[in-house]
Amino acid sequence: MPSIFNSLPGLDCPVGEISKRLADMWLDTAASGGPAPSADDAKATQVNLVLHLGYATTVADAANQFQTAVRFSRRYPSRIVVLCPMAESNDMGRTEIRAKIYGECHLGKTKSDKRCVEFVLLCYSRSARIYLENQVSICLSTDLPLYYWAHRFSASAKLADYRFLLSRSKRVLIDSAIAPADVASYPWPNPLGLRDLVYSRLLPVRQTVGQFLASYPTGKLIDGLVKITVTRGEELAAEGRVMAAWLKRRLTACGAKDLNIGIESNSAGQLGVVYEYTDKTRHFSWSGDLQTGQALFECNLGSGTTKLPASVSLLAPEVALSEAMFL
């Protein structure tokens, strides 16, 4: 089975020649008539992103995340460093770092509107980890914000080896659906900069539910509220957990106290919310089917029954990535 590093696109490059080889790569692209940044366009780079593919990442998964980063760069020109740690079974005390480079430019409505991304892929053993901080620093564009995306890391404690990224990054991005169980209790160096991609993916759901409930006075929402149940398909366990935490924060801000929030299983692709009140004639529910994209509100908070069909979706991975990074 090929390693993640070998399976991803790029041209092999000595680590000491990365900058020169990137410049040569664009010169070759321009010479062949392809879209390439000019010297001035290099200043258009907006973001430094480090994508760390942990030991649990498969070849297919790595390819998916790589393409997510490419699609992200079509909106935000980027320099992306992809970390591909060597499996511990293959370490053998090696201290070398292997590198590859890759680039793409996407034309907008005019030829002068180019959005370019530069990838530097680094493969290294645990023995070579002590040299990684210096190498990553050299690969990044100076004077630009740094974002660190830790994908499928096997244990939170192992991220301690990457403290230079955890502490320097404006945002640290994790996906709690695939992160270790202790991710919430891990002592992050910059906890205010931590962002969960699950929360970001849920933006359309949070917006549609929040906008509907915002049309009612807060008193009607919380008076007599005895229980909230979040339902979700088994594959949406993380989304259900994050949705329940969001509802608790929002309702607590509205003055609700001692909230009873439960999470129950539902059919695949289903996500829902049910409010129960002491007055059984009052109720609120929202149910969404992510497979069909259809949702339904059913509500009676004292002003008669309302049924309202709606749409439902999760953010595309590249949009969720930008949501987590910038908002």
FIKE-280974 format. One record per residue (C-alpha): residue in one letter; chain; residue number from 0; x, y, z. Coordinates in nm, 3 decimals, padded with zeros to 5 digits, always signed. Example, Ala and Ser with C-alpha at 12.3 -4.5 7.8 and 13.67 -1.06 7.14 Angstrom:
+------+------+-----+---------+---------+---------+
! code ! unit ! pos !      c1 !      c2 !      c3 !
+------+------+-----+---------+---------+---------+
!    a !    A !   0 ! +01.230 ! -00.450 ! +00.780 !
!    s !    A !   1 ! +01.367 ! -00.106 ! +00.714 !
+------+------+-----+---------+---------+---------+
This chain:
+------+------+-----+---------+---------+---------+
! code ! unit ! pos !      c1 !      c2 !      c3 !
+------+------+-----+---------+---------+---------+
!    m !    A !   0 ! +00.000 ! +00.000 ! +00.000 !
!    p !    A !   1 ! +00.154 ! +00.337 ! -00.094 !
!    s !    A !   2 ! +00.234 ! +00.587 ! +00.176 !
!    i !    A !   3 ! +00.028 ! +00.903 ! +00.203 !
!    f !    A !   4 ! +00.325 ! +01.112 ! +00.095 !
!    n !    A !   5 ! +00.388 ! +00.902 ! -00.217 !
!    s !    A !   6 ! +00.019 ! +00.899 ! -00.313 !
!    l !    A !   7 ! -00.030 ! +01.275 ! -00.309 !
!    p !    A !   8 ! +00.060 ! +01.483 ! -00.617 !
!    g !    A !   9 ! +00.379 ! +01.683 ! -00.641 !
!    l !    A !  10 ! +00.735 ! +01.697 ! -00.769 !
!    d !    A !  11 ! +01.014 ! +01.556 ! -00.553 !
!    c !    A !  12 ! +01.237 ! +01.831 ! -00.426 !
!    p !    A !  13 ! +01.544 ! +01.859 ! -00.198 !
!    v !    A !  14 ! +01.434 ! +02.039 ! +00.118 !
!    g !    A !  15 ! +01.705 ! +02.299 ! +00.072 !
!    e !    A !  16 ! +01.573 ! +02.400 ! -00.270 !
!    i !    A !  17 ! +01.200 ! +02.436 ! -00.204 !
!    s !    A !  18 ! +01.179 ! +02.811 ! -00.272 !
!    k !    A !  19 ! +01.385 ! +02.788 ! -00.590 !
!    r !    A !  20 ! +01.192 ! +02.489 ! -00.720 !
!    l !    A !  21 ! +00.857 ! +02.660 ! -00.656 !
!    a !    A !  22 ! +00.971 ! +02.962 ! -00.859 !
!    d !    A !  23 ! +01.097 ! +02.733 ! -01.138 !
!    m !    A !  24 ! +00.769 ! +02.542 ! -01.136 !
!    w !    A !  25 ! +00.570 ! +02.858 ! -01.208 !
!    l !    A !  26 ! +00.817 ! +02.965 ! -01.478 !
!    d !    A !  27 ! +00.770 ! +02.630 ! -01.653 !
!    t !    A !  28 ! +00.391 ! +02.661 ! -01.624 !
!    a !    A !  29 ! +00.393 ! +03.013 ! -01.769 !
!    a !    A !  30 ! +00.626 ! +02.907 ! -02.049 !
!    s !    A !  31 ! +00.383 ! +02.632 ! -02.149 !
!    g !    A !  32 ! +00.093 ! +02.879 ! -02.157 !
!    g !    A !  33 ! -00.069 ! +02.772 ! -01.832 !
!    p !    A !  34 ! -00.198 ! +03.009 ! -01.561 !
!    a !    A !  35 ! +00.084 ! +03.108 ! -01.329 !
!    p !    A !  36 ! +00.144 ! +03.394 ! -01.084 !
!    s !    A !  37 ! +00.369 ! +03.678 ! -01.185 !
!    a !    A !  38 ! +00.613 ! +03.828 ! -00.937 !
!    d !    A !  39 ! +00.346 ! +04.078 ! -00.828 !
!    d !    A !  40 ! +00.083 ! +03.806 ! -00.792 !
!    a !    A !  41 ! +00.291 ! +03.638 ! -00.524 !
!    k !    A !  42 ! +00.176 ! +03.916 ! -00.292 !
!    a !    A !  43 ! -00.183 ! +03.798 ! -00.340 !
!    t !    A !  44 ! -00.127 ! +03.499 ! -00.111 !
!    q !    A !  45 ! -00.357 ! +03.549 ! +00.186 !
!    v !    A !  46 ! -00.316 ! +03.248 ! +00.408 !
!    n !    A !  47 ! -00.058 ! +03.011 ! +00.554 !
!    l !    A !  48 ! -00.219 ! +02.675 ! +00.627 !
!    v !    A !  49 ! -00.050 ! +02.369 ! +00.777 !
!    l !    A !  50 ! -00.246 ! +02.049 ! +00.709 !
!    h !    A !  51 ! -00.124 ! +01.776 ! +00.942 !
!    l !    A !  52 ! -00.230 ! +01.429 ! +00.824 !
!    g !    A !  53 ! -00.212 ! +01.210 ! +01.134 !
!    y !    A !  54 ! -00.127 ! +00.840 ! +01.154 !
!    a !    A !  55 ! -00.495 ! +00.739 ! +01.122 !
!    t !    A !  56 ! -00.526 ! +00.905 ! +00.779 !
!    t !    A !  57 ! -00.571 ! +00.664 ! +00.489 !
!    v !    A !  58 ! -00.452 ! +00.725 ! +00.135 !
!    a !    A !  59 ! -00.808 ! +00.793 ! +00.014 !
!    d !    A !  60 ! -00.877 ! +01.024 ! +00.309 !
!    a !    A !  61 ! -00.555 ! +01.216 ! +00.245 !
!    a !    A !  62 ! -00.656 ! +01.269 ! -00.118 !
!    n !    A !  63 ! -00.996 ! +01.404 ! -00.006 !
!    q !    A !  64 ! -00.842 ! +01.651 ! +00.238 !
!    f !    A !  65 ! -00.585 ! +01.760 ! -00.021 !
!    q !    A !  66 ! -00.866 ! +01.839 ! -00.267 !
!    t !    A !  67 ! -01.057 ! +02.023 ! +00.006 !
!    a !    A !  68 ! -00.750 ! +02.245 ! +00.049 !
!    v !    A !  69 ! -00.732 ! +02.300 ! -00.329 !
!    r !    A !  70 ! -01.099 ! +02.406 ! -00.343 !
!    f !    A !  71 ! -01.046 ! +02.633 ! -00.042 !
!    s !    A !  72 ! -00.758 ! +02.805 ! -00.222 !
!    r !    A !  73 ! -00.986 ! +02.902 ! -00.512 !
!    r !    A !  74 ! -01.130 ! +03.165 ! -00.280 !
!    y !    A !  75 ! -00.825 ! +03.226 ! -00.062 !
!    p !    A !  76 ! -00.485 ! +03.210 ! -00.238 !
!    s !    A !  77 ! -00.270 ! +03.007 ! -00.004 !
!    r !    A !  78 ! +00.066 ! +02.858 ! +00.084 !
!    i !    A !  79 ! -00.016 ! +02.515 ! +00.227 !
!    v !    A !  80 ! +00.233 ! +02.291 ! +00.405 !
!    v !    A !  81 ! +00.117 ! +01.930 ! +00.430 !
!    l !    A !  82 ! +00.277 ! +01.726 ! +00.708 !
!    c !    A !  83 ! +00.295 ! +01.353 ! +00.637 !
!    p !    A !  84 ! +00.451 ! +01.182 ! +00.941 !
!    m !    A !  85 ! +00.606 ! +00.847 ! +00.864 !
!    a !    A !  86 ! +00.442 ! +00.547 ! +01.027 !
!    e !    A !  87 ! +00.628 ! +00.457 ! +01.347 !
!    s !    A !  88 ! +00.685 ! +00.104 ! +01.213 !
!    n !    A !  89 ! +00.887 ! +00.256 ! +00.927 !
!    d !    A !  90 ! +01.080 ! +00.504 ! +01.141 !
!    m !    A !  91 ! +01.402 ! +00.300 ! +01.179 !
!    g !    A !  92 ! +01.579 ! +00.600 ! +01.334 !
!    r !    A !  93 ! +01.582 ! +00.794 ! +01.008 !
!    t !    A !  94 ! +01.642 ! +01.168 ! +01.036 !
!    e !    A !  95 ! +01.593 ! +01.285 ! +00.678 !
!    i !    A !  96 ! +01.296 ! +01.492 ! +00.564 !
!    r !    A !  97 ! +01.156 ! +01.433 ! +00.216 !
!    a !    A !  98 ! +00.976 ! +01.709 ! +00.027 !
!    k !    A !  99 ! +00.749 ! +01.756 ! -00.272 !
!    i !    A ! 100 ! +00.605 ! +02.072 ! -00.425 !
!    y !    A ! 101 ! +00.279 ! +02.126 ! -00.610 !
!    g !    A ! 102 ! +00.091 ! +02.428 ! -00.742 !
!    e !    A ! 103 ! -00.232 ! +02.525 ! -00.913 !
!    c !    A ! 104 ! -00.374 ! +02.851 ! -01.044 !
!    h !    A ! 105 ! -00.740 ! +02.910 ! -01.119 !
!    l !    A ! 106 ! -00.853 ! +03.179 ! -01.359 !
!    g !    A ! 107 ! -01.148 ! +03.398 ! -01.264 !
!    k !    A ! 108 ! -01.357 ! +03.608 ! -01.502 !
!    t !    A ! 109 ! -01.045 ! +03.765 ! -01.650 !
!    k !    A ! 110 ! -00.692 ! +03.645 ! -01.716 !
!    s !    A ! 111 ! -00.563 ! +03.891 ! -01.460 !
!    d !    A ! 112 ! -00.782 ! +03.731 ! -01.190 !
!    k !    A ! 113 ! -00.568 ! +03.437 ! -01.079 !
!    r !    A ! 114 ! -00.608 ! +03.247 ! -00.755 !
!    c !    A ! 115 ! -00.299 ! +03.039 ! -00.687 !
!    v !    A ! 116 ! -00.204 ! +02.780 ! -00.429 !
!    e !    A ! 117 ! +00.141 ! +02.645 ! -00.349 !
!    f !    A ! 118 ! +00.179 ! +02.316 ! -00.165 !
!    v !    A ! 119 ! +00.489 ! +02.197 ! +00.015 !
!    l !    A ! 120 ! +00.458 ! +01.835 ! +00.130 !
!    l !    A ! 121 ! +00.696 ! +01.713 ! +00.399 !
!    c !    A ! 122 ! +00.748 ! +01.348 ! +00.496 !
!    y !    A ! 123 ! +00.947 ! +01.285 ! +00.812 !
!    s !    A ! 124 ! +01.014 ! +01.027 ! +01.081 !
!    r !    A ! 125 ! +00.969 ! +01.082 ! +01.452 !
!    s !    A ! 126 ! +01.346 ! +01.102 ! +01.480 !
!    a !    A ! 127 ! +01.343 ! +01.394 ! +01.234 !
!    r !    A ! 128 ! +01.067 ! +01.579 ! +01.419 !
!    i !    A ! 129 ! +01.322 ! +01.798 ! +01.600 !
!    y !    A ! 130 ! +01.413 ! +01.957 ! +01.264 !
!    l !    A ! 131 ! +01.056 ! +02.010 ! +01.152 !
!    e !    A ! 132 ! +00.986 ! +02.345 ! +01.318 !
!    n !    A ! 133 ! +01.269 ! +02.514 ! +01.133 !
!    q !    A ! 134 ! +01.172 ! +02.354 ! +00.802 !
!    v !    A ! 135 ! +00.804 ! +02.450 ! +00.832 !
!    s !    A ! 136 ! +00.899 ! +02.808 ! +00.922 !
!    i !    A ! 137 ! +01.110 ! +02.836 ! +00.607 !
!    c !    A ! 138 ! +00.826 ! +02.704 ! +00.390 !
!    l !    A ! 139 ! +00.564 ! +02.952 ! +00.515 !
!    s !    A ! 140 ! +00.506 ! +03.297 ! +00.369 !
!    t !    A ! 141 ! +00.618 ! +03.569 ! +00.610 !
!    d !    A ! 142 ! +00.383 ! +03.829 ! +00.759 !
!    l !    A ! 143 ! +00.070 ! +03.622 ! +00.691 !
!    p !    A ! 144 ! -00.160 ! +03.460 ! +00.947 !
!    l !    A ! 145 ! -00.096 ! +03.094 ! +01.022 !
!    y !    A ! 146 ! -00.369 ! +02.830 ! +01.057 !
!    y !    A ! 147 ! -00.309 ! +02.472 ! +01.171 !
!    w !    A ! 148 ! -00.544 ! +02.190 ! +01.070 !
!    a !    A ! 149 ! -00.480 ! +01.872 ! +01.270 !
!    h !    A ! 150 ! -00.655 ! +01.588 ! +01.087 !
!    r !    A ! 151 ! -00.707 ! +01.237 ! +01.229 !
!    f !    A ! 152 ! -00.443 ! +01.258 ! +01.500 !
!    s !    A ! 153 ! -00.434 ! +00.936 ! +01.701 !
!    a !    A ! 154 ! -00.393 ! +01.088 ! +02.048 !
!    s !    A ! 155 ! -00.423 ! +01.443 ! +02.176 !
!    a !    A ! 156 ! -00.103 ! +01.408 ! +02.381 !
!    k !    A ! 157 ! +00.100 ! +01.347 ! +02.064 !
!    l !    A ! 158 ! +00.020 ! +01.700 ! +01.948 !
!    a !    A ! 159 ! +00.255 ! +01.822 ! +02.221 !
!    d !    A ! 160 ! +00.534 ! +01.759 ! +01.969 !
!    y !    A ! 161 ! +00.380 ! +02.034 ! +01.755 !
!    r !    A ! 162 ! +00.349 ! +02.299 ! +02.022 !
!    f !    A ! 163 ! +00.519 ! +02.551 ! +01.794 !
!    l !    A ! 164 ! +00.218 ! +02.523 ! +01.562 !
!    l !    A ! 165 ! -00.041 ! +02.508 ! +01.841 !
!    s !    A ! 166 ! +00.093 ! +02.826 ! +02.003 !
!    r !    A ! 167 ! +00.174 ! +03.031 ! +01.690 !
!    s !    A ! 168 ! -00.142 ! +02.962 ! +01.491 !
!    k !    A ! 169 ! -00.428 ! +03.209 ! +01.482 !
!    r !    A ! 170 ! -00.668 ! +02.913 ! +01.464 !
!    v !    A ! 171 ! -00.622 ! +02.544 ! +01.539 !
!    l !    A ! 172 ! -00.877 ! +02.338 ! +01.345 !
!    i !    A ! 173 ! -00.997 ! +01.996 ! +01.459 !
!    d !    A ! 174 ! -01.290 ! +01.775 ! +01.365 !
!    s !    A ! 175 ! -01.442 ! +01.638 ! +01.684 !
!    a !    A ! 176 ! -01.624 ! +01.369 ! +01.484 !
!    i !    A ! 177 ! -01.291 ! +01.192 ! +01.422 !
!    a !    A ! 178 ! -01.073 ! +01.335 ! +01.702 !
!    p !    A ! 179 ! -00.968 ! +01.141 ! +02.015 !
!    a !    A ! 180 ! -01.219 ! +01.132 ! +02.300 !
!    d !    A ! 181 ! -01.007 ! +01.360 ! +02.520 !
!    v !    A ! 182 ! -00.992 ! +01.643 ! +02.264 !
!    a !    A ! 183 ! -01.227 ! +01.861 ! +02.473 !
!    s !    A ! 184 ! -01.016 ! +01.827 ! +02.789 !
!    y !    A ! 185 ! -00.674 ! +01.859 ! +02.626 !
!    p !    A ! 186 ! -00.482 ! +02.166 ! +02.758 !
!    w !    A ! 187 ! -00.460 ! +02.360 ! +02.432 !
!    p !    A ! 188 ! -00.198 ! +02.639 ! +02.448 !
!    n !    A ! 189 ! -00.446 ! +02.881 ! +02.287 !
!    p !    A ! 190 ! -00.795 ! +02.750 ! +02.370 !
!    l !    A ! 191 ! -00.966 ! +03.063 ! +02.234 !
!    g !    A ! 192 ! -00.817 ! +02.984 ! +01.893 !
!    l !    A ! 193 ! -00.954 ! +02.628 ! +01.878 !
!    r !    A ! 194 ! -01.225 ! +02.568 ! +01.617 !
!    d !    A ! 195 ! -01.432 ! +02.254 ! +01.559 !
!    l !    A ! 196 ! -01.517 ! +02.175 ! +01.197 !
!    v !    A ! 197 ! -01.833 ! +01.998 ! +01.315 !
!    y !    A ! 198 ! -01.965 ! +02.329 ! +01.451 !
!    s !    A ! 199 ! -01.873 ! +02.499 ! +01.124 !
!    r !    A ! 200 ! -02.046 ! +02.234 ! +00.911 !
!    l !    A ! 201 ! -02.364 ! +02.296 ! +01.110 !
!    l !    A ! 202 ! -02.381 ! +02.665 ! +01.018 !
!    p !    A ! 203 ! -02.685 ! +02.630 ! +00.784 !
!    v !    A ! 204 ! -02.872 ! +02.432 ! +01.051 !
!    r !    A ! 205 ! -02.785 ! +02.680 ! +01.326 !
!    q !    A ! 206 ! -02.891 ! +02.969 ! +01.106 !
!    t !    A ! 207 ! -03.228 ! +02.825 ! +01.000 !
!    v !    A ! 208 ! -03.324 ! +02.707 ! +01.350 !
!    g !    A ! 209 ! -03.196 ! +03.025 ! +01.514 !
!    q !    A ! 210 ! -03.376 ! +03.256 ! +01.270 !
!    f !    A ! 211 ! -03.705 ! +03.072 ! +01.317 !
!    l !    A ! 212 ! -03.686 ! +03.085 ! +01.698 !
!    a !    A ! 213 ! -03.571 ! +03.449 ! +01.693 !
!    s !    A ! 214 ! -03.917 ! +03.546 ! +01.567 !
!    y !    A ! 215 ! -04.060 ! +03.461 ! +01.912 !
!    p !    A ! 216 ! -04.007 ! +03.656 ! +02.236 !
!    t !    A ! 217 ! -03.753 ! +03.484 ! +02.460 !
!    g !    A ! 218 ! -04.015 ! +03.450 ! +02.734 !
!    k !    A ! 219 ! -04.229 ! +03.228 ! +02.513 !
!    l !    A ! 220 ! -03.929 ! +03.011 ! +02.434 !
!    i !    A ! 221 ! -03.814 ! +02.941 ! +02.789 !
!    d !    A ! 222 ! -04.126 ! +02.971 ! +03.009 !
!    g !    A ! 223 ! -04.235 ! +02.621 ! +03.105 !
!    l !    A ! 224 ! -03.959 ! +02.457 ! +02.899 !
!    v !    A ! 225 ! -03.892 ! +02.121 ! +03.067 !
!    k !    A ! 226 ! -03.692 ! +01.920 ! +02.814 !
!    i !    A ! 227 ! -03.503 ! +01.945 ! +02.485 !
!    t !    A ! 228 ! -03.423 ! +01.638 ! +02.280 !
!    v !    A ! 229 ! -03.177 ! +01.634 ! +01.992 !
!    t !    A ! 230 ! -03.218 ! +01.338 ! +01.756 !
!    r !    A ! 231 ! -02.956 ! +01.225 ! +01.508 !
!    g !    A ! 232 ! -02.849 ! +00.933 ! +01.293 !
!    e !    A ! 233 ! -02.561 ! +00.727 ! +01.427 !
!    e !    A ! 234 ! -02.322 ! +00.877 ! +01.171 !
!    l !    A ! 235 ! -02.418 ! +01.224 ! +01.297 !
!    a !    A ! 236 ! -02.330 ! +01.161 ! +01.662 !
!    a !    A ! 237 ! -02.083 ! +01.452 ! +01.671 !
!    e !    A ! 238 ! -02.329 ! +01.686 ! +01.498 !
!    g !    A ! 239 ! -02.595 ! +01.594 ! +01.753 !
!    r !    A ! 240 ! -02.361 ! +01.656 ! +02.044 !
!    v !    A ! 241 ! -02.246 ! +01.992 ! +01.906 !
!    m !    A ! 242 ! -02.606 ! +02.093 ! +01.827 !
!    a !    A ! 243 ! -02.713 ! +02.015 ! +02.185 !
!    a !    A ! 244 ! -02.425 ! +02.222 ! +02.328 !
!    w !    A ! 245 ! -02.514 ! +02.515 ! +02.098 !
!    l !    A ! 246 ! -02.881 ! +02.509 ! +02.201 !
!    k !    A ! 247 ! -02.782 ! +02.504 ! +02.568 !
!    r !    A ! 248 ! -02.556 ! +02.808 ! +02.525 !
!    r !    A ! 249 ! -02.817 ! +03.006 ! +02.333 !
!    l !    A ! 250 ! -03.106 ! +02.927 ! +02.567 !
!    t !    A ! 251 ! -02.892 ! +02.995 ! +02.876 !
!    a !    A ! 252 ! -02.814 ! +03.336 ! +02.725 !
!    c !    A ! 253 ! -03.191 ! +03.388 ! +02.697 !
!    g !    A ! 254 ! -03.230 ! +03.322 ! +03.071 !
!    a !    A ! 255 ! -03.315 ! +02.952 ! +03.079 !
!    k !    A ! 256 ! -03.190 ! +02.761 ! +03.383 !
!    d !    A ! 257 ! -03.141 ! +02.393 ! +03.471 !
!    l !    A ! 258 ! -03.195 ! +02.282 ! +03.113 !
!    n !    A ! 259 ! -03.261 ! +01.914 ! +03.054 !
!    i !    A ! 260 ! -03.109 ! +01.832 ! +02.715 !
!    g !    A ! 261 ! -03.097 ! +01.476 ! +02.587 !
!    i !    A ! 262 ! -02.967 ! +01.313 ! +02.269 !
!    e !    A ! 263 ! -03.144 ! +01.019 ! +02.105 !
!    s !    A ! 264 ! -03.073 ! +00.803 ! +01.801 !
!    n !    A ! 265 ! -03.265 ! +00.845 ! +01.479 !
!    s !    A ! 266 ! -03.252 ! +00.711 ! +01.123 !
!    a !    A ! 267 ! -02.947 ! +00.766 ! +00.904 !
!    g !    A ! 268 ! -02.913 ! +01.119 ! +00.773 !
!    q !    A ! 269 ! -03.168 ! +01.256 ! +01.020 !
!    l !    A ! 270 ! -03.112 ! +01.550 ! +01.255 !
!    g !    A ! 271 ! -03.383 ! +01.700 ! +01.472 !
!    v !    A ! 272 ! -03.474 ! +01.913 ! +01.775 !
!    v !    A ! 273 ! -03.781 ! +01.885 ! +02.001 !
!    y !    A ! 274 ! -03.882 ! +02.126 ! +02.281 !
!    e !    A ! 275 ! -04.127 ! +02.000 ! +02.546 !
!    y !    A ! 276 ! -04.323 ! +02.229 ! +02.781 !
!    t !    A ! 277 ! -04.528 ! +02.185 ! +03.098 !
!    d !    A ! 278 ! -04.827 ! +02.301 ! +02.896 !
!    k !    A ! 279 ! -04.865 ! +02.008 ! +02.654 !
!    t !    A ! 280 ! -05.039 ! +02.226 ! +02.396 !
!    r !    A ! 281 ! -04.714 ! +02.417 ! +02.348 !
!    h !    A ! 282 ! -04.433 ! +02.260 ! +02.149 !
!    f !    A ! 283 ! -04.155 ! +02.322 ! +01.900 !
!    s !    A ! 284 ! -03.982 ! +02.078 ! +01.669 !
!    w !    A ! 285 ! -03.749 ! +02.092 ! +01.373 !
!    s !    A ! 286 ! -03.658 ! +01.782 ! +01.173 !
!    g !    A ! 287 ! -03.412 ! +01.767 ! +00.887 !
!    d !    A ! 288 ! -03.325 ! +01.494 ! +00.638 !
!    l !    A ! 289 ! -02.973 ! +01.553 ! +00.510 !
!    q !    A ! 290 ! -03.016 ! +01.285 ! +00.245 !
!    t !    A ! 291 ! -03.309 ! +01.461 ! +00.074 !
!    g !    A ! 292 ! -03.226 ! +01.818 ! +00.181 !
!    q !    A ! 293 ! -03.577 ! +01.868 ! +00.323 !
!    a !    A ! 294 ! -03.672 ! +01.993 ! +00.670 !
!    l !    A ! 295 ! -03.988 ! +02.083 ! +00.857 !
!    f !    A ! 296 ! -04.071 ! +02.319 ! +01.145 !
!    e !    A ! 297 ! -04.375 ! +02.242 ! +01.363 !
!    c !    A ! 298 ! -04.450 ! +02.490 ! +01.638 !
!    n !    A ! 299 ! -04.719 ! +02.616 ! +01.873 !
!    l !    A ! 300 ! -04.597 ! +02.858 ! +02.138 !
!    g !    A ! 301 ! -04.938 ! +02.999 ! +02.217 !
!    s !    A ! 302 ! -05.023 ! +03.169 ! +01.889 !
!    g !    A ! 303 ! -05.158 ! +02.872 ! +01.697 !
!    t !    A ! 304 ! -04.988 ! +02.588 ! +01.512 !
!    t !    A ! 305 ! -04.731 ! +02.666 ! +01.245 !
!    k !    A ! 306 ! -04.592 ! +02.419 ! +00.995 !
!    l !    A ! 307 ! -04.314 ! +02.544 ! +00.772 !
!    p !    A ! 308 ! -04.114 ! +02.337 ! +00.520 !
!    a !    A ! 309 ! -03.750 ! +02.435 ! +00.477 !
!    s !    A ! 310 ! -03.427 ! +02.311 ! +00.325 !
!    v !    A ! 311 ! -03.135 ! +02.161 ! +00.515 !
!    s !    A ! 312 ! -02.770 ! +02.088 ! +00.438 !
!    l !    A ! 313 ! -02.428 ! +02.093 ! +00.594 !
!    l !    A ! 314 ! -02.153 ! +02.320 ! +00.464 !
!    a !    A ! 315 ! -01.923 ! +02.175 ! +00.200 !
!    p !    A ! 316 ! -01.583 ! +02.083 ! +00.352 !
!    e !    A ! 317 ! -01.394 ! +02.373 ! +00.194 !
!    v !    A ! 318 ! -01.661 ! +02.623 ! +00.305 !
!    a !    A ! 319 ! -01.662 ! +02.478 ! +00.657 !
!    l !    A ! 320 ! -01.285 ! +02.519 ! +00.657 !
!    s !    A ! 321 ! -01.309 ! +02.891 ! +00.576 !
!    e !    A ! 322 ! -01.591 ! +02.934 ! +00.829 !
!    a !    A ! 323 ! -01.374 ! +02.781 ! +01.100 !
!    m !    A ! 324 ! -01.069 ! +02.986 ! +01.006 !
!    f !    A ! 325 ! -01.214 ! +03.332 ! +00.963 !
!    l !    A ! 326 ! -01.532 ! +03.359 ! +01.171 !
+------+------+-----+---------+---------+---------+
